[in-house]
Amino acid sequence: MRMPDRAARRYLRQVRRWLPCSRKRKRAFLETVGRDIEEYLRETPEADYQALVRRFGSPIQTEEDYLEETDTMELIRGLRLRRRIYSAVFAAAVLAVTVFGSYCIDAFISHTQAVNGYIVIEAVEELQVHEVPVTSVTEESVD
């Protein structure tokens, strides 16, 4: 379906924006509406966006007509799927922010410790023990 007219594309874009259904059903509905618009534009080539709204109703009215014709359970499934997708994206974003935040905190702590001179250096030195002979100290030698 090729829509050469800007008004028709604008109308279909506004209808498509909030349809709560699967892509397959949305595409089928928009093709039907698009064919009706093409027929109307062949009959009246000078029609603009307002003429489309007068003939087919506002995009919101077209969406309402679709919703009245659609099964309620299918709409609920579509909304649940959309909610799951949003929840998964939100959870991924929260996880990414958490990981990035913990990385930044770790980098800040490491930097602060390096700047303040707090460095742990492990040095092991072995001392050799020499036995020192014990001598008795007398009072005379102390003076």
Backbone torsions as a table, in degrees:
resi	resn	phi	psi	omega
1	MET	NA	116.1	-179.8
2	ARG	-110.5	118.9	-179.8
3	MET	-103.9	103.7	179.7
4	PRO	-77.1	-20.5	-173.5
5	ASP	-89.1	130.9	-179.5
6	ARG	-64.0	-37.4	-179.2
7	ALA	-63.4	-40.4	-180.0
8	ALA	-67.2	-42.8	178.0
9	ARG	-62.8	-41.5	179.3
10	ARG	-63.1	-43.6	-179.9
11	TYR	-61.5	-47.9	-179.4
12	LEU	-66.2	-35.9	178.5
13	ARG	-63.6	-40.4	179.7
14	GLN	-71.3	-33.3	176.5
15	VAL	-68.3	-42.2	-176.0
16	ARG	-66.8	-28.0	-170.5
17	ARG	-52.8	-44.9	-171.3
18	TRP	-120.9	19.7	177.1
19	LEU	-70.7	119.9	-177.9
20	PRO	-89.4	73.7	179.3
21	CYS	-151.0	176.7	-179.6
22	SER	-69.9	162.4	-179.8
23	ARG	-62.0	-38.5	-178.4
24	LYS	-61.8	-48.6	-179.8
25	ARG	-69.2	-36.8	178.2
26	LYS	-62.9	-44.2	179.9
27	ARG	-62.3	-42.9	179.7
28	ALA	-63.1	-43.7	179.6
29	PHE	-65.0	-43.5	-179.2
30	LEU	-67.7	-32.4	175.8
31	GLU	-65.7	-39.9	177.7
32	THR	-63.3	-48.5	179.0
33	VAL	-63.8	-39.7	179.5
34	GLY	-62.2	-40.2	177.4
35	ARG	-64.3	-41.6	177.6
36	ASP	-61.6	-40.7	179.1
37	ILE	-66.4	-41.7	179.0
38	GLU	-60.4	-43.4	177.3
39	GLU	-60.4	-44.3	-179.8
40	TYR	-63.6	-39.9	-179.9
41	LEU	-70.3	-29.5	175.0
42	ARG	-67.8	-37.0	179.0
43	GLU	-73.1	-39.6	-179.1
44	THR	-129.5	84.8	-176.1
45	PRO	-66.4	-19.6	-178.4
46	GLU	-86.2	5.2	-176.9
47	ALA	-66.9	138.5	176.4
48	ASP	-111.3	-168.8	-176.7
49	TYR	-61.3	-42.8	-179.4
50	GLN	-63.6	-35.0	177.0
51	ALA	-66.6	-37.6	176.0
52	LEU	-64.2	-39.3	179.4
53	VAL	-66.8	-40.3	178.2
54	ARG	-64.9	-38.3	-176.2
55	ARG	-77.6	-46.0	-173.0
56	PHE	-105.1	-9.2	-175.5
57	GLY	92.2	168.3	179.6
58	SER	-67.4	159.3	177.0
59	PRO	-55.9	-33.9	178.4
60	ILE	-66.6	-40.6	177.6
61	GLN	-65.0	-37.3	177.8
62	THR	-64.5	-41.5	176.5
63	GLU	-63.3	-41.2	178.9
64	GLU	-63.2	-39.8	176.7
65	ASP	-60.9	-42.0	178.5
66	TYR	-63.2	-42.9	-178.7
67	LEU	-65.4	-34.2	177.9
68	GLU	-67.8	-33.2	-178.3
69	GLU	-82.1	-21.8	-173.5
70	THR	-85.4	146.4	177.6
71	ASP	-65.7	139.1	-177.3
72	THR	-63.3	-40.2	-178.6
73	MET	-64.6	-36.2	177.9
74	GLU	-66.0	-39.8	176.9
75	LEU	-62.6	-41.9	-180.0
76	ILE	-64.7	-41.7	177.7
77	ARG	-61.2	-41.9	178.9
78	GLY	-62.6	-41.3	179.0
79	LEU	-69.1	-37.6	177.8
80	ARG	-64.5	-42.7	179.0
81	LEU	-62.1	-44.8	179.0
82	ARG	-61.1	-40.7	179.5
83	ARG	-66.0	-39.5	177.7
84	ARG	-63.3	-42.0	179.0
85	ILE	-62.9	-46.8	178.6
86	TYR	-60.8	-40.7	179.5
87	SER	-64.1	-41.7	179.8
88	ALA	-65.5	-42.0	178.5
89	VAL	-64.8	-41.8	179.1
90	PHE	-63.5	-43.1	179.3
91	ALA	-63.9	-40.5	178.3
92	ALA	-64.5	-39.6	179.1
93	ALA	-66.0	-41.6	178.4
94	VAL	-64.1	-42.0	178.2
95	LEU	-62.6	-43.9	179.9
96	ALA	-63.3	-42.7	179.0
97	VAL	-65.1	-39.5	179.2
98	THR	-64.2	-46.1	179.6
99	VAL	-63.8	-44.9	179.2
100	PHE	-63.1	-41.5	179.1
101	GLY	-63.7	-42.9	179.0
102	SER	-66.8	-35.1	175.4
103	TYR	-63.3	-44.8	-180.0
104	CYS	-63.8	-41.3	179.2
105	ILE	-63.8	-43.5	178.0
106	ASP	-62.1	-42.6	178.8
107	ALA	-64.6	-39.3	178.8
108	PHE	-64.4	-44.3	179.5
109	ILE	-63.5	-44.3	179.0
110	SER	-62.0	-42.0	179.1
111	HIS	-65.1	-43.9	-179.6
112	THR	-62.6	-41.8	178.9
113	GLN	-65.6	-38.7	179.9
114	ALA	-68.8	-38.8	-178.9
115	VAL	-70.9	-37.6	-178.2
116	ASN	-82.1	1.6	176.6
117	GLY	81.4	14.0	179.7
118	TYR	-88.2	99.0	179.5
119	ILE	-132.3	132.1	179.0
120	VAL	-93.4	118.4	177.6
121	ILE	-118.4	125.8	178.6
122	GLU	-98.7	119.2	177.6
123	ALA	-128.1	125.6	179.8
124	VAL	-112.1	124.5	-179.2
125	GLU	-123.9	129.0	179.4
126	GLU	-93.1	129.7	178.1
127	LEU	-104.2	134.9	175.9
128	GLN	-90.9	133.5	-177.6
129	VAL	-94.2	122.0	175.9
130	HIS	-109.1	137.7	177.9
131	GLU	-83.1	129.8	179.0
132	VAL	-102.1	130.2	179.7
133	PRO	-69.6	137.8	-178.3
134	VAL	-86.1	125.0	176.7
135	THR	-113.8	149.8	-180.0
136	SER	-87.1	138.2	-179.4
137	VAL	-103.1	129.2	179.6
138	THR	-107.0	167.5	-178.0
139	GLU	-67.5	-29.7	-178.6
140	GLU	-71.1	-37.7	-177.9
141	SER	-73.9	-19.5	179.9
142	VAL	-75.8	-33.0	-177.4
143	ASP	-71.2	NA	NA
